[in-house]
Amino acid sequence: MLACCAGVPLALRIAAARLAGRTGWTLAALADRLDDERHRLDELTLGDLAVRTAFHTSYRNLPGTSPAPAPAPAGTGPRTGEAGAPGQACAARAFRLLGLFPSTRITAHATAALLDLPLRPTERLLDTLVEAHLVEPDGPHHYRLHDLLRAHAAELAHHEDTAAQRRAACTRLAGWYLHACHQAQAAMNIFHPDVDVSGFVRSEPTLVFVSHDGALAWLDAEQPNLPAVTRLATDLDLGPLIWLLRRCVLNYQLLRALWHDLIGMSELAAAAARAHGATEVLPGLLSTLSLPHARLGRFDHAVELCQEAFEIAGRLGQTRDAAYSATVLADALANSGRFAEAEPWYQRGIELYRSSEVPHELGKALNNMAWAYLEVSRPREAVALAAEAIDLARATGDRQGVAAALDTLGMAYRALGRLDDALAALGESVQDYTDTDSYYLGADALDHYADTLAGAHRHEDAHKAWAQAATWFDTTDAPRAATIRAKARQTADHETVTVQANTPDSE
């Protein structure tokens, strides 16, 4: 109930008075009534007291408004008011359109896109709203509109702005997020997404990311908004924008292990693709949808999704998509302990990649199969596949691909008892990850390197490597970072460290 009232004293007072005046009500019952955002302001009314009226007084004191009564309770229909033309620098219009934003925390840049205004005038309007206590500052360039104010602003927008104006504002916002996420993912220099967003107007102001860290920080700050904007785009039936937005945040969500966000956005994207008859994008959507399900242990569902993706890709003659779905299907089977079923799917995916001439993706598939061989104690076969993957990655200039395959090769050498070769390969892997600022990807390789150093009785070097790995894991996997630090503490006393349970045994 406290959350529904957003901590507003008047709202809490009304809720408490209503609860006290109805002996048959429980706190849970009132909380259920308040949980429906569409009618929350209606519930927070008691006699002459109304949260809506209090908010409306502040709104009507804004520049650019004309005297008018507060909007009627939900469901009583719109009335005519001052809509405010697109681009008009009007604080009242700004407040109304902020109610259309699908979350509670927004940046000045996103607000500018929503209002169709340059950044500086937008910031001045936001300052006006802050002074009127209708918006709260929430860090540099960020503002917060709590749920009750957002509900009131949305009511005003539906009463005073036309449906066309509301749709245009939300479409600008969704398009701005699409381009911003595309820019951020490109700046992260990870997995090199091949996404064309040129078919959608780039709403100003444009964001520019000069580094991986800056892009990642922006995505972290926007993380709760990304699924919400996808739902908004779905409500607007924006079709391709929905699945392109999901693609532009895919690698970020994989990096941060945001499995539930990825599932929600992918399901909306797949539904939109089906509704728009865009069957050609379904194989990629369904295959990537399988990834979070597999990570959550839902292997059977992951396999079903990949099988559907493979069947659609085959029917449409999409060799590259068929290869990807076969490889992801093999990964799901292998990770669920069904390697005998996985092996032919790996082989099928690799064969399809060879025929489609995409060496970058072929190298990834070879490396995935090599790691699967390690998991079933077949390191000699892993060596051959990892070596080919390294050659392909080097030929295409993919240093992250080289680093990943070197990690696999090093672990295969270690399983064969070739510690010097293992340390050389793993050390080179770590260096490649370091040189490309890919700490988020290289943390595992650094952990493997430290494990191997400890196995070679080089405890001081292992301690340093684990200490570094822990700092790399801090940004992506805090529990893993704690485990790594425990290993580092053990080696500080030159104790023997147990190698990770998932490391393949020597042949």
RALINFEN-V966535 format. One record per backbone hydrogen bond with DSSP energy under -1.0 kcal/mol. CO is the residue of the C=O (numbers start at 0). NH is the residue of the N-H. E is the energy in kcal/mol with one decimal. If there is no record, write none. Layout:
CO/NH/E, CO/NH/E
This chain:
0/4/-1.8, 1/6/-1.4, 2/5/-1.2, 4/7/-2.5, 7/11/-2.5, 8/12/-2.6, 9/13/-2.5, 10/14/-2.5, 11/15/-2.7, 12/16/-2.3, 13/17/-2.6, 14/18/-2.2, 15/19/-2.5, 16/20/-1.8, 18/21/-1.0, 21/24/-1.9, 25/29/-2.1, 26/30/-2.4, 27/31/-2.2, 28/32/-1.7, 29/33/-2.2, 30/34/-1.1, 35/38/-1.3, 38/42/-1.9, 39/43/-1.4, 42/44/-1.2, 43/50/-1.9, 45/48/-2.4, 48/45/-3.1, 49/53/-1.7, 50/54/-2.5, 51/55/-2.4, 52/56/-1.7, 53/57/-1.2, 54/58/-2.2, 55/59/-2.7, 58/61/-1.9, 62/91/-1.1, 72/75/-1.5, 84/87/-2.1, 87/89/-1.9, 89/93/-2.4, 90/94/-2.4, 91/95/-2.3, 92/96/-2.6, 93/97/-1.9, 95/98/-1.0, 96/99/-1.6, 97/100/-1.2, 103/144/-2.8, 105/142/-2.8, 106/110/-2.1, 107/111/-2.2, 108/112/-1.8, 109/113/-2.3, 110/114/-2.4, 111/115/-1.3, 111/116/-2.1, 114/86/-1.2, 117/121/-1.5, 118/122/-2.5, 119/123/-1.9, 120/124/-2.1, 121/125/-2.5, 122/126/-2.1, 123/127/-1.9, 124/128/-2.2, 125/129/-2.4, 126/130/-2.4, 127/131/-1.5, 128/133/-2.7, 128/134/-1.1, 129/132/-1.6, 135/143/-3.2, 138/141/-1.9, 140/107/-1.8, 141/137/-2.8, 142/105/-2.7, 143/135/-2.7, 145/149/-2.7, 146/150/-2.4, 147/151/-2.1, 148/152/-2.9, 149/153/-2.4, 150/154/-2.0, 151/155/-2.3, 152/156/-2.4, 153/157/-2.2, 154/158/-1.2, 155/159/-2.9, 156/160/-2.1, 161/165/-2.5, 162/166/-2.5, 163/167/-2.4, 164/168/-2.1, 165/169/-2.3, 166/170/-2.6, 167/171/-2.3, 168/172/-2.1, 169/173/-2.5, 170/174/-2.5, 171/175/-2.5, 172/176/-2.3, 173/177/-2.1, 174/178/-2.2, 175/179/-2.5, 176/180/-2.8, 177/181/-2.0, 178/182/-2.4, 179/183/-2.4, 180/184/-2.6, 181/185/-1.9, 182/186/-2.0, 183/187/-1.4, 185/188/-1.0, 196/199/-1.8, 210/214/-2.0, 211/215/-2.8, 212/216/-2.4, 213/217/-1.9, 214/218/-2.4, 215/219/-2.6, 216/220/-2.1, 217/221/-2.0, 221/224/-1.7, 221/225/-1.3, 224/228/-2.9, 225/229/-1.9, 226/230/-2.2, 227/231/-2.1, 228/232/-2.7, 229/233/-1.9, 230/234/-2.5, 231/235/-1.8, 232/237/-2.3, 233/236/-1.2, 237/240/-1.8, 238/241/-1.9, 239/243/-2.4, 240/244/-2.4, 241/245/-1.7, 242/246/-1.7, 243/247/-2.1, 248/252/-2.5, 249/253/-2.4, 250/254/-2.3, 251/255/-2.4, 252/257/-2.4, 256/258/-1.6, 257/261/-2.5, 258/262/-2.4, 259/263/-2.4, 260/264/-2.6, 261/265/-2.3, 262/266/-2.6, 263/267/-1.8, 264/268/-2.2, 265/269/-2.8, 266/270/-2.3, 267/271/-2.3, 268/272/-2.4, 269/273/-2.3, 270/274/-2.4, 271/275/-2.0, 272/277/-2.6, 273/276/-1.2, 276/278/-1.6, 277/280/-1.6, 278/281/-1.3, 280/284/-1.9, 281/285/-3.2, 282/286/-2.2, 283/287/-2.1, 284/288/-1.9, 285/289/-1.2, 289/293/-2.5, 290/294/-2.3, 291/295/-1.6, 292/297/-3.0, 293/296/-1.7, 296/298/-1.4, 297/301/-2.1, 298/302/-2.6, 299/303/-2.1, 300/304/-2.3, 301/305/-2.1, 302/306/-2.5, 303/307/-2.1, 304/308/-2.3, 305/309/-2.9, 306/310/-2.3, 307/311/-2.4, 308/312/-2.6, 309/313/-2.4, 310/314/-2.1, 311/315/-2.1, 312/317/-2.9, 316/318/-1.3, 317/321/-2.5, 318/322/-2.5, 319/323/-2.2, 320/324/-2.6, 321/325/-2.2, 322/326/-2.1, 323/327/-2.7, 324/328/-2.3, 325/329/-2.2, 326/330/-2.3, 327/331/-2.3, 328/332/-2.2, 329/333/-2.9, 330/334/-2.8, 332/337/-2.8, 333/336/-1.7, 337/341/-1.8, 338/342/-2.9, 341/345/-2.4, 342/346/-2.4, 343/347/-2.2, 344/348/-2.7, 345/349/-2.7, 346/350/-2.3, 347/351/-2.3, 348/352/-2.3, 349/353/-2.4, 350/354/-1.7, 351/355/-1.5, 352/357/-1.1, 357/361/-2.4, 358/362/-2.4, 359/363/-1.2, 360/364/-2.2, 361/365/-2.6, 362/366/-2.3, 363/367/-2.5, 364/368/-2.2, 365/369/-2.3, 366/370/-2.3, 367/371/-2.0, 368/372/-2.2, 369/373/-1.7, 370/374/-1.9, 372/377/-2.5, 373/376/-1.8, 377/381/-1.4, 378/382/-2.1, 379/383/-1.3, 380/384/-1.7, 381/385/-2.8, 382/386/-2.3, 383/387/-1.8, 384/388/-2.3, 385/389/-2.2, 386/390/-2.0, 387/391/-2.3, 388/392/-2.4, 389/393/-2.5, 390/394/-2.2, 391/395/-1.4, 392/397/-2.8, 396/398/-1.2, 397/401/-2.2, 398/402/-2.6, 399/403/-2.4, 400/404/-2.2, 401/405/-2.5, 402/406/-2.0, 403/407/-1.8, 404/408/-2.8, 405/409/-2.9, 406/410/-2.1, 407/411/-2.1, 408/412/-2.6, 409/413/-2.3, 410/414/-2.1, 411/415/-1.4, 412/417/-2.7, 413/416/-1.6, 416/418/-1.3, 417/421/-2.5, 418/422/-3.0, 419/423/-2.0, 420/424/-2.5, 421/425/-2.9, 422/426/-2.5, 423/427/-2.0, 424/428/-2.2, 425/429/-2.6, 426/430/-2.0, 427/431/-2.4, 428/432/-2.3, 429/433/-2.4, 430/434/-3.0, 431/435/-1.4, 432/437/-3.0, 433/436/-1.7, 437/441/-2.5, 438/442/-1.0, 441/445/-2.5, 442/446/-2.1, 443/447/-2.7, 444/448/-2.5, 445/449/-2.3, 446/450/-2.6, 447/451/-2.2, 448/452/-2.4, 449/453/-2.5, 450/454/-2.1, 451/455/-1.4, 452/457/-2.8, 453/456/-1.8, 457/461/-2.3, 458/462/-2.6, 459/463/-1.9, 460/464/-2.3, 461/465/-2.8, 462/466/-2.3, 463/467/-2.1, 464/468/-2.7, 465/469/-2.5, 466/470/-1.3, 467/471/-1.7, 468/472/-2.5, 469/473/-1.3, 472/475/-1.3, 472/476/-3.4, 476/480/-2.1, 477/481/-1.9, 478/482/-1.8, 479/483/-2.4, 480/484/-2.3, 481/485/-1.7, 482/486/-1.7, 483/487/-2.3, 484/488/-2.2, 485/489/-1.7, 486/490/-2.3, 487/491/-1.4, 489/492/-1.2, 489/494/-1.7, 490/493/-2.2, 499/502/-1.9
